[in-house]
């Protein structure tokens, strides 16, 4: 897609939280989905390999998107739940809340 920017990253989920993490993502809150769309995020996918999760989405302005999500009450509630489940933590107010993976191949 012309002008589109893709972002990808990975996190490991704590073993004791794996089942809960998968369950909450299989039925995300509708208001969370709406907030991500409002932030300009689209084509968002999460893939699982054991405890390792791979996330990818497209967004024209990721800094703006993260700013919108960081100010969202819904996202703050969601992140309060899910951030305790991952190894490490994240805060969308940080300069680099997610360490993006570099794209090395793309078939258009």
C-alpha positions in Angstrom: 0.0 0.0 0.0 1.5 3.3 -1.1 2.5 5.5 1.8 1.7 2.9 4.4 4.1 2.2 7.2 4.3 -1.3 8.8 5.4 -2.0 12.4 6.2 -5.3 14.0 7.5 -6.3 17.4 7.6 -9.3 19.7 7.0 -10.0 23.4 7.1 -13.1 25.5 4.2 -13.8 27.8 4.8 -15.2 31.3 4.0 -18.9 31.5 1.5 -18.5 34.2 -0.4 -15.8 32.2 -0.4 -17.5 28.8 -4.0 -18.9 28.8 -5.4 -15.6 30.1 -3.4 -13.5 27.6 -4.6 -15.6 24.6 -8.2 -15.5 25.9 -8.4 -11.7 26.3 -7.0 -11.2 22.8 -9.4 -13.7 21.2 -12.3 -11.5 22.4 -10.9 -7.9 22.7 -13.1 -5.2 24.0 -15.0 -3.4 21.2 -14.0 -0.1 22.6 -10.3 -1.1 22.4 -10.7 -1.9 18.8 -12.4 1.4 18.2 -9.6 3.3 19.9 -7.0 1.6 17.7 -8.9 2.5 14.6 -9.3 6.1 15.9 -5.5 6.2 16.4 -5.0 5.3 12.7 -3.9 1.7 13.3 -5.1 -0.9 10.7 -4.3 -4.4 9.5 -3.3 -5.3 13.1 -2.4 -9.0 13.6 -1.0 -11.0 16.5 0.7 -14.4 15.9 1.7 -16.9 18.6 4.5 -19.4 18.9 4.4 -20.9 22.3 5.0 -18.0 24.8 6.3 -15.7 22.0 3.9 -13.3 20.4 4.5 -11.4 17.1 2.6 -8.2 16.5 2.3 -6.3 13.3 0.2 -3.4 12.1 0.1 -0.6 9.6 -0.1 3.1 10.5 0.7 6.4 8.8 1.9 8.1 11.9 2.9 5.8 14.7 4.0 8.6 17.1 0.5 10.1 16.8 -1.2 6.7 17.2 0.8 5.9 20.4 -0.1 9.4 21.7 -3.8 8.8 21.1 -3.6 5.4 22.8 -1.5 6.7 25.7 -4.3 9.2 26.5 -7.1 6.7 26.1 -8.8 5.6 29.4 -9.8 2.3 27.6 -6.3 1.6 26.5 -4.9 2.4 30.0 -7.3 -0.1 31.5 -6.4 -2.7 28.9 -2.6 -2.1 29.4 -3.0 -2.4 33.2 -4.2 -5.9 32.7 -2.0 -7.1 29.8 1.3 -5.4 30.8 1.5 -7.6 33.9 1.3 -10.7 31.7 4.3 -10.0 29.5 8.0 -10.3 30.3 9.1 -6.8 30.7 6.6 -4.0 30.5 5.5 -1.2 28.2 4.3 2.3 28.6 3.1 4.2 25.5 4.3 7.4 27.0 7.9 6.2 26.8 10.1 7.4 23.8 10.2 3.9 22.5 7.4 1.8 24.2 7.8 -0.9 21.6 11.1 -1.9 20.0 10.1 -2.3 16.4 11.6 -5.1 14.3 13.3 -4.2 11.1 11.7 -5.4 7.9 14.1 -7.3 5.7 11.6 -8.7 3.1 8.3 -7.7 1.6 6.5 -9.2 -1.3 4.2 -6.6 -2.9 
